[in-house]
């Protein structure tokens, strides 16, 4: 799916979601550039929360459980089919530090 012709030439991220209850979604993300499953994806989490809200009528705020198992909280307002005031809450940690000698 990630490399389907429809998404050429750059490809796309692919998110798989599973509804756990009326406010919680499990999420797995295959991220372009990484070319593998990632522990979490903010953009994918927000998109998945909005899809779950619209398609399956989940209650806000929506908790996303990504592969890392560290919950993310997504909240937003909807007005005239537009989503505004989107908020993503969760921990942020440094996972890598590097340097390059030029």
SEMARSE-78204 format. One record per atom (N, C-alpha, C, O): x, y, z; atom name; residue number from 1; chain. Coordinates in Angstrom, 2 decimals, always signed. Atoms other than C-alpha are relative to their C-alpha. Layout:
<pts>
px; py; pz; atome; num; chaine
X; Y; Z; CA; NUM; A $
...
</pts>
This chain:
<pts>
px; py; pz; atome; num; chaine
+0.81; -1.19; +0.00; N; 1; A $
+0.00; +0.00; +0.00; CA; 1; A $
+0.86; +1.26; +0.00; C; 1; A $
+0.57; +2.22; -0.71; O; 1; A $
-0.82; -1.19; -0.15; N; 2; A $
+2.74; +2.43; +0.97; CA; 2; A $
+0.59; +0.48; -1.32; C; 2; A $
+0.78; +1.67; -1.53; O; 2; A $
-0.64; -0.34; +1.28; N; 3; A $
+4.26; +2.31; -2.51; CA; 3; A $
-0.94; -0.14; -1.19; C; 3; A $
-0.47; -0.22; -2.33; O; 3; A $
+0.98; +0.12; +1.08; N; 4; A $
+1.04; +2.03; -4.56; CA; 4; A $
+0.21; +1.13; -1.01; C; 4; A $
+0.58; +2.24; -0.63; O; 4; A $
-0.18; -0.99; +1.07; N; 5; A $
+1.19; +3.87; -7.91; CA; 5; A $
-0.78; +1.28; +0.27; C; 5; A $
-0.35; +2.36; -0.13; O; 5; A $
+0.82; -1.18; -0.28; N; 6; A $
-1.54; +6.23; -6.71; CA; 6; A $
+0.77; +1.03; +0.84; C; 6; A $
+0.47; +2.23; +0.77; O; 6; A $
-0.75; -0.89; -0.88; N; 7; A $
+0.95; +7.70; -4.21; CA; 7; A $
+1.40; +0.31; -0.53; C; 7; A $
+2.24; +0.84; +0.21; O; 7; A $
-1.31; -0.24; +0.60; N; 8; A $
+3.91; +7.94; -6.61; CA; 8; A $
+0.22; +1.48; -0.20; C; 8; A $
-0.74; +2.22; -0.38; O; 8; A $
-1.20; +0.80; -0.17; N; 9; A $
+6.56; +9.08; -6.63; CA; 9; A $
+0.45; -0.14; +1.45; C; 9; A $
+1.27; -1.00; +1.75; O; 9; A $
-0.54; -0.03; -1.35; N; 10; A $
+7.03; +9.78; -2.92; CA; 10; A $
-0.51; -1.05; +0.96; C; 10; A $
+0.11; -1.29; +2.00; O; 10; A $
+0.59; +0.95; -0.93; N; 11; A $
+4.83; +7.13; -1.36; CA; 11; A $
-0.81; +0.71; +1.07; C; 11; A $
-0.98; +1.93; +1.02; O; 11; A $
+0.81; -0.59; -1.06; N; 12; A $
+2.73; +7.69; +1.73; CA; 12; A $
+0.15; -0.80; +1.28; C; 12; A $
+0.58; -1.96; +1.25; O; 12; A $
+0.08; +0.74; -1.24; N; 13; A $
+2.47; +6.74; +5.37; CA; 13; A $
-1.27; -0.85; -0.02; C; 13; A $
-2.25; -0.47; -0.66; O; 13; A $
+1.18; +0.85; -0.09; N; 14; A $
+0.04; +3.91; +6.12; CA; 14; A $
-0.27; -0.25; +1.48; C; 14; A $
+0.62; -0.65; +2.23; O; 14; A $
+0.40; +0.21; -1.38; N; 15; A $
-1.89; +3.70; +9.40; CA; 15; A $
-1.06; -1.09; +0.06; C; 15; A $
-2.01; -1.09; -0.73; O; 15; A $
+1.00; +1.03; -0.27; N; 16; A $
-3.79; +0.67; +10.67; CA; 16; A $
-0.57; +0.28; +1.38; C; 16; A $
+0.18; +0.41; +2.35; O; 16; A $
+0.60; -0.30; -1.29; N; 17; A $
-6.29; +1.35; +13.44; CA; 17; A $
-0.96; -1.11; +0.41; C; 17; A $
-1.59; -1.77; -0.41; O; 17; A $
+0.92; +0.96; -0.59; N; 18; A $
-8.25; -0.90; +15.75; CA; 18; A $
-0.73; +0.73; +1.12; C; 18; A $
-0.10; +1.29; +2.02; O; 18; A $
+0.80; -0.66; -1.03; N; 19; A $
-11.11; +0.50; +17.84; CA; 19; A $
-0.01; -0.90; +1.24; C; 19; A $
-0.42; -2.06; +1.17; O; 19; A $
-0.02; +0.77; -1.25; N; 20; A $
-10.64; -0.62; +21.46; CA; 20; A $
-1.24; +0.26; +0.85; C; 20; A $
-1.76; -0.66; +1.48; O; 20; A $
+1.24; -0.36; -0.69; N; 21; A $
-13.59; +1.25; +23.02; CA; 21; A $
-0.47; +1.35; -0.54; C; 21; A $
+0.06; +1.82; -1.55; O; 21; A $
+0.61; -1.22; +0.54; N; 22; A $
-15.65; +4.43; +22.57; CA; 22; A $
+0.90; +1.23; +0.04; C; 22; A $
+0.52; +2.29; -0.45; O; 22; A $
-0.92; -1.14; -0.08; N; 23; A $
-12.63; +6.66; +23.28; CA; 23; A $
+1.45; -0.37; -0.29; C; 23; A $
+2.35; +0.46; -0.16; O; 23; A $
-1.38; +0.46; +0.12; N; 24; A $
-9.56; +4.56; +22.47; CA; 24; A $
+0.23; -0.77; -1.30; C; 24; A $
-0.57; -1.60; -1.70; O; 24; A $
-0.38; +0.62; +1.26; N; 25; A $
-7.82; +3.48; +19.27; CA; 25; A $
+1.43; -0.51; +0.12; C; 25; A $
+2.31; +0.19; +0.62; O; 25; A $
-1.35; +0.54; +0.13; N; 26; A $
-4.81; +1.21; +18.80; CA; 26; A $
+0.49; +0.36; -1.40; C; 26; A $
-0.27; +0.25; -2.36; O; 26; A $
-0.53; -0.48; +1.29; N; 27; A $
-2.54; +2.48; +15.99; CA; 27; A $
+1.35; -0.63; -0.31; C; 27; A $
+2.23; -0.72; +0.55; O; 27; A $
-1.30; +0.45; +0.52; N; 28; A $
+0.25; +0.96; +13.92; CA; 28; A $
+0.28; +0.81; -1.25; C; 28; A $
-0.60; +0.96; -2.10; O; 28; A $
-0.35; -0.88; +1.12; N; 29; A $
+2.10; +3.18; +11.43; CA; 29; A $
+1.23; -0.51; -0.73; C; 29; A $
+2.26; -0.80; -0.12; O; 29; A $
-1.14; +0.25; +0.87; N; 30; A $
+4.35; +2.30; +8.51; CA; 30; A $
+0.33; +1.35; -0.63; C; 30; A $
-0.48; +1.93; -1.35; O; 30; A $
-0.33; -1.38; +0.37; N; 31; A $
+6.22; +5.53; +7.80; CA; 31; A $
+0.96; +0.05; -1.17; C; 31; A $
+1.98; -0.64; -1.20; O; 31; A $
-0.88; -0.15; +1.16; N; 32; A $
+7.71; +6.58; +4.50; CA; 32; A $
+1.31; +0.64; +0.45; C; 32; A $
+1.34; +1.44; +1.38; O; 32; A $
-1.31; -0.47; -0.40; N; 33; A $
+11.39; +7.32; +4.68; CA; 33; A $
+0.63; -0.93; +1.02; C; 33; A $
+1.81; -1.26; +0.92; O; 33; A $
-0.47; +0.98; -0.98; N; 34; A $
+11.71; +4.99; +7.64; CA; 34; A $
-0.05; -1.39; -0.62; C; 34; A $
+0.81; -2.23; -0.37; O; 34; A $
+0.23; +1.27; +0.70; N; 35; A $
+10.40; +2.12; +5.50; CA; 35; A $
-0.22; -1.15; +0.97; C; 35; A $
+0.16; -2.29; +0.70; O; 35; A $
+0.30; +1.01; -1.00; N; 36; A $
+9.27; +0.27; +8.59; CA; 36; A $
-1.07; +0.55; +0.94; C; 36; A $
-1.50; +1.70; +0.81; O; 36; A $
+0.95; -0.46; -1.02; N; 37; A $
+6.83; +0.45; +11.48; CA; 37; A $
+0.72; +0.91; +0.98; C; 37; A $
+1.83; +0.60; +1.41; O; 37; A $
-0.57; -0.91; -0.98; N; 38; A $
+7.49; +3.39; +13.80; CA; 38; A $
-0.71; -0.15; +1.33; C; 38; A $
-1.83; -0.67; +1.39; O; 38; A $
+0.60; +0.11; -1.33; N; 39; A $
+6.82; +3.59; +17.53; CA; 39; A $
-1.19; +0.92; +0.18; C; 39; A $
-2.10; +0.61; +0.95; O; 39; A $
+1.12; -0.94; -0.07; N; 40; A $
+4.50; +6.59; +17.08; CA; 40; A $
+0.14; +1.00; -1.14; C; 40; A $
+1.23; +1.22; -1.65; O; 40; A $
+0.01; -1.02; +1.05; N; 41; A $
+3.52; +9.21; +14.51; CA; 41; A $
-1.07; +1.01; +0.35; C; 41; A $
-2.26; +0.68; +0.38; O; 41; A $
+0.95; -1.03; -0.39; N; 42; A $
+1.89; +12.48; +15.51; CA; 42; A $
-1.05; +0.27; -1.07; C; 42; A $
-2.24; +0.33; -0.77; O; 42; A $
+0.93; -0.26; +1.09; N; 43; A $
+0.34; +13.18; +12.11; CA; 43; A $
-0.97; -1.16; -0.17; C; 43; A $
-2.17; -0.95; -0.33; O; 43; A $
+0.85; +1.18; +0.13; N; 44; A $
-0.95; +9.62; +11.83; CA; 44; A $
-0.96; -0.15; +1.16; C; 44; A $
-2.09; -0.60; +0.98; O; 44; A $
+0.86; +0.07; -1.19; N; 45; A $
-2.33; +9.76; +15.37; CA; 45; A $
-1.17; +0.96; -0.12; C; 45; A $
-2.31; +0.59; +0.16; O; 45; A $
+1.08; -0.99; +0.15; N; 46; A $
-4.30; +12.94; +14.69; CA; 46; A $
-0.96; -0.43; -1.10; C; 46; A $
-2.18; -0.39; -0.92; O; 46; A $
+0.85; +0.44; +1.11; N; 47; A $
-5.58; +11.66; +11.34; CA; 47; A $
-0.86; -1.19; +0.40; C; 47; A $
-2.05; -1.23; +0.09; O; 47; A $
+0.75; +1.19; -0.43; N; 48; A $
-6.60; +8.33; +12.87; CA; 48; A $
-1.09; +0.35; +1.00; C; 48; A $
-2.18; -0.22; +0.96; O; 48; A $
+1.01; -0.44; -0.97; N; 49; A $
-8.42; +10.05; +15.74; CA; 49; A $
-1.19; +0.65; -0.71; C; 49; A $
-2.34; +0.39; -0.36; O; 49; A $
+1.09; -0.68; +0.73; N; 50; A $
-10.41; +12.22; +13.33; CA; 50; A $
-0.81; -1.00; -0.82; C; 50; A $
-2.04; -0.90; -0.86; O; 50; A $
+0.71; +1.03; +0.76; N; 51; A $
-11.27; +9.24; +11.11; CA; 51; A $
-0.88; -0.82; +0.94; C; 51; A $
-2.05; -1.09; +0.63; O; 51; A $
+0.78; +0.79; -0.97; N; 52; A $
-12.38; +7.22; +14.16; CA; 52; A $
-1.20; +0.79; +0.51; C; 52; A $
-2.29; +0.24; +0.68; O; 52; A $
+1.08; -0.88; -0.45; N; 53; A $
-14.48; +10.16; +15.37; CA; 53; A $
-1.11; +0.08; -1.05; C; 53; A $
-2.29; -0.05; -0.73; O; 53; A $
+0.99; -0.15; +1.08; N; 54; A $
-16.19; +10.61; +11.99; CA; 54; A $
-0.65; -1.34; -0.37; C; 54; A $
-1.88; -1.42; -0.48; O; 54; A $
+0.53; +1.27; +0.51; N; 55; A $
-16.57; +6.97; +10.91; CA; 55; A $
-0.68; -0.86; +1.06; C; 55; A $
-1.71; -1.47; +0.80; O; 55; A $
+0.52; +0.89; -1.04; N; 56; A $
-17.18; +5.17; +14.20; CA; 56; A $
-0.58; +0.75; +1.20; C; 56; A $
-0.91; +0.15; +2.21; O; 56; A $
+0.65; -0.83; -1.03; N; 57; A $
-18.53; +8.09; +16.30; CA; 57; A $
+0.65; -0.11; +1.38; C; 57; A $
-0.04; -0.12; +2.39; O; 57; A $
-0.68; +0.05; -1.29; N; 58; A $
-15.86; +7.84; +19.01; CA; 58; A $
-0.18; +1.32; +0.74; C; 58; A $
-0.41; +2.37; +0.12; O; 58; A $
+0.13; -1.19; -0.84; N; 59; A $
-16.07; +10.29; +21.90; CA; 59; A $
+1.35; +0.70; +0.13; C; 59; A $
+2.40; +0.06; +0.22; O; 59; A $
-1.21; -0.79; -0.23; N; 60; A $
-13.55; +13.12; +22.27; CA; 60; A $
+0.17; +0.24; +1.50; C; 60; A $
-0.81; +0.24; +2.23; O; 60; A $
-1.26; +0.20; +0.72; N; 61; A $
-10.89; +13.35; +23.51; CA; 61; A $
+0.24; -1.48; -0.27; C; 61; A $
-0.27; -2.35; +0.44; O; 61; A $
-0.29; +1.37; +0.41; N; 62; A $
-9.59; +10.24; +21.80; CA; 62; A $
+1.41; -0.37; +0.43; C; 62; A $
+2.35; +0.40; +0.22; O; 62; A $
-1.32; +0.51; -0.39; N; 63; A $
-6.72; +8.21; +23.22; CA; 63; A $
+0.51; -0.92; -1.09; C; 63; A $
-0.18; -1.86; -1.50; O; 63; A $
-0.66; +0.84; +1.00; N; 64; A $
-4.34; +6.72; +20.68; CA; 64; A $
+1.07; -0.82; +0.72; C; 64; A $
+1.88; -0.27; +1.47; O; 64; A $
-1.03; +0.88; -0.54; N; 65; A $
-2.25; +3.71; +21.72; CA; 65; A $
+0.87; -0.44; -1.18; C; 65; A $
+0.50; -1.37; -1.90; O; 65; A $
-0.88; +0.38; +1.11; N; 66; A $
+0.66; +3.53; +19.24; CA; 66; A $
+0.82; -1.24; +0.36; C; 66; A $
+0.66; -1.80; +1.45; O; 66; A $
-0.84; +1.18; -0.21; N; 67; A $
+3.17; +0.71; +18.92; CA; 67; A $
+0.86; +0.13; +1.26; C; 67; A $
+1.17; -0.88; +1.90; O; 67; A $
-0.82; -0.22; -1.21; N; 68; A $
+5.24; +2.28; +21.74; CA; 68; A $
-0.77; -0.31; +1.28; C; 68; A $
-0.17; -0.47; +2.35; O; 68; A $
+0.90; +0.22; -1.15; N; 69; A $
+2.24; +1.65; +24.07; CA; 69; A $
-0.10; +1.23; +0.92; C; 69; A $
-0.71; +1.15; +1.98; O; 69; A $
+0.09; -1.25; -0.78; N; 70; A $
+2.64; +5.24; +25.37; CA; 70; A $
-1.19; +0.78; -0.54; C; 70; A $
-1.15; +1.26; -1.67; O; 70; A $
+1.22; -0.63; +0.48; N; 71; A $
-0.85; +6.81; +25.15; CA; 71; A $
+0.20; +1.45; -0.43; C; 71; A $
+0.96; +2.21; +0.19; O; 71; A $
+0.06; -1.37; +0.49; N; 72; A $
-1.40; +10.00; +23.16; CA; 72; A $
-1.45; +0.44; +0.07; C; 72; A $
-2.36; -0.34; -0.21; O; 72; A $
+1.35; -0.53; -0.13; N; 73; A $
-4.43; +12.22; +23.72; CA; 73; A $
-0.24; +1.00; -1.11; C; 73; A $
+0.53; +1.94; -1.29; O; 73; A $
+0.33; -0.87; +1.12; N; 74; A $
-6.08; +13.90; +20.74; CA; 74; A $
-1.35; +0.66; +0.27; C; 74; A $
-2.33; -0.02; +0.60; O; 74; A $
+1.26; -0.73; -0.13; N; 75; A $
-8.73; +16.61; +21.01; CA; 75; A $
-0.08; +1.04; -1.11; C; 75; A $
+0.95; +1.48; -1.63; O; 75; A $
+0.20; -0.93; +1.11; N; 76; A $
-10.21; +18.97; +18.44; CA; 76; A $
-1.43; +0.50; +0.05; C; 76; A $
-2.28; -0.05; +0.75; O; 76; A $
+1.35; -0.52; +0.19; N; 77; A $
-13.24; +21.05; +17.54; CA; 77; A $
-0.38; -0.21; -1.46; C; 77; A $
+0.48; -0.14; -2.34; O; 77; A $
+0.50; +0.11; +1.37; N; 78; A $
-15.39; +20.48; +14.47; CA; 78; A $
-1.09; +1.04; -0.19; C; 78; A $
-2.03; +1.13; +0.61; O; 78; A $
+0.99; -1.02; +0.31; N; 79; A $
-17.35; +23.32; +12.91; CA; 79; A $
-0.14; +0.09; -1.52; C; 79; A $
+0.84; +0.33; -2.22; O; 79; A $
+0.25; -0.05; +1.45; N; 80; A $
-18.95; +23.27; +9.44; CA; 80; A $
+0.94; -0.91; -0.78; C; 80; A $
+1.49; -0.52; -1.81; O; 80; A $
-0.84; +1.02; +0.63; N; 81; A $
-17.00; +20.12; +8.53; CA; 81; A $
+1.50; +0.34; +0.00; C; 81; A $
+2.28; -0.30; -0.70; O; 81; A $
-1.41; -0.36; -0.15; N; 82; A $
-13.70; +21.83; +9.46; CA; 82; A $
+0.47; -0.39; +1.39; C; 82; A $
-0.27; -0.25; +2.37; O; 82; A $
-0.57; +0.37; -1.29; N; 83; A $
-11.44; +20.58; +12.24; CA; 83; A $
+0.97; +1.09; +0.41; C; 83; A $
+1.88; +1.46; -0.34; O; 83; A $
-0.80; -1.10; -0.49; N; 84; A $
-9.87; +23.29; +14.36; CA; 84; A $
+0.45; -0.29; +1.42; C; 84; A $
-0.03; -1.22; +2.06; O; 84; A $
-0.50; +0.14; -1.37; N; 85; A $
-7.99; +23.69; +17.64; CA; 85; A $
+0.44; -1.42; +0.30; C; 85; A $
+0.15; -1.97; +1.37; O; 85; A $
-0.47; +1.37; -0.16; N; 86; A $
-6.37; +20.30; +17.16; CA; 86; A $
+1.14; -0.02; +1.03; C; 86; A $
+2.10; +0.74; +0.92; O; 86; A $
-1.02; +0.12; -1.05; N; 87; A $
-4.34; +19.29; +20.22; CA; 87; A $
+0.44; -1.44; +0.13; C; 87; A $
-0.39; -2.35; +0.22; O; 87; A $
-0.62; +1.31; -0.20; N; 88; A $
-1.98; +16.34; +20.55; CA; 88; A $
+0.81; +0.10; +1.28; C; 88; A $
+1.72; +0.93; +1.38; O; 88; A $
-0.73; -0.01; -1.27; N; 89; A $
-0.77; +15.61; +24.07; CA; 89; A $
+0.62; -1.37; +0.25; C; 89; A $
+0.00; -2.41; +0.03; O; 89; A $
-0.72; +1.22; -0.35; N; 90; A $
+1.79; +13.07; +25.13; CA; 90; A $
+1.43; +0.37; +0.33; C; 90; A $
+1.84; +1.51; +0.13; O; 90; A $
-1.38; -0.31; -0.38; N; 91; A $
+5.36; +12.80; +26.35; CA; 91; A $
+0.88; +0.17; -1.24; C; 91; A $
+0.65; -0.44; -2.28; O; 91; A $
-1.01; -0.18; +1.05; N; 92; A $
+8.25; +14.00; +24.21; CA; 92; A $
+1.35; -0.32; +0.63; C; 92; A $
+1.72; +0.25; +1.66; O; 92; A $
-1.31; +0.37; -0.53; N; 93; A $
+11.64; +12.42; +24.74; CA; 93; A $
+1.03; +0.01; -1.12; C; 93; A $
+0.70; -0.26; -2.28; O; 93; A $
-1.09; +0.08; +0.97; N; 94; A $
+14.99; +12.64; +23.01; CA; 94; A $
+0.37; -1.47; -0.14; C; 94; A $
+0.67; -2.15; +0.85; O; 94; A $
-0.32; +1.41; +0.24; N; 95; A $
+15.66; +9.29; +21.40; CA; 95; A $
+1.36; -0.19; -0.68; C; 95; A $
+1.88; -1.30; -0.75; O; 95; A $
-1.28; +0.11; +0.70; N; 96; A $
+18.86; +10.10; +19.51; CA; 96; A $
+0.68; +1.35; -0.01; C; 96; A $
+0.03; +2.37; -0.21; O; 96; A $
-0.82; -1.20; +0.14; N; 97; A $
+21.66; +12.65; +19.56; CA; 97; A $
+1.19; -0.39; -0.84; C; 97; A $
+1.79; -1.44; -0.63; O; 97; A $
-1.14; +0.30; +0.86; N; 98; A $
+24.34; +12.81; +16.91; CA; 98; A $
+0.71; +1.27; -0.41; C; 98; A $
+0.21; +2.37; -0.17; O; 98; A $
-0.74; -1.15; +0.54; N; 99; A $
+26.93; +15.08; +15.34; CA; 99; A $
+0.75; -0.44; -1.24; C; 99; A $
+1.07; -1.61; -1.42; O; 99; A $
-0.72; +0.26; +1.24; N; 100; A $
+28.69; +15.35; +12.03; CA; 100; A $
+1.15; +0.99; -0.08; C; 100; A $
+0.94; +2.20; +0.06; O; 100; A $
-1.15; -0.87; +0.23; N; 101; A $
+32.19; +16.72; +11.49; CA; 101; A $
+0.01; +0.35; -1.49; C; 101; A $
-0.04; -0.53; -2.35; O; 101; A $
+0.01; -0.45; +1.40; N; 102; A $
+32.25; +18.82; +8.31; CA; 102; A $
+1.36; +0.51; -0.39; C; 102; A $
+1.56; +0.94; -1.53; O; 102; A $
</pts>
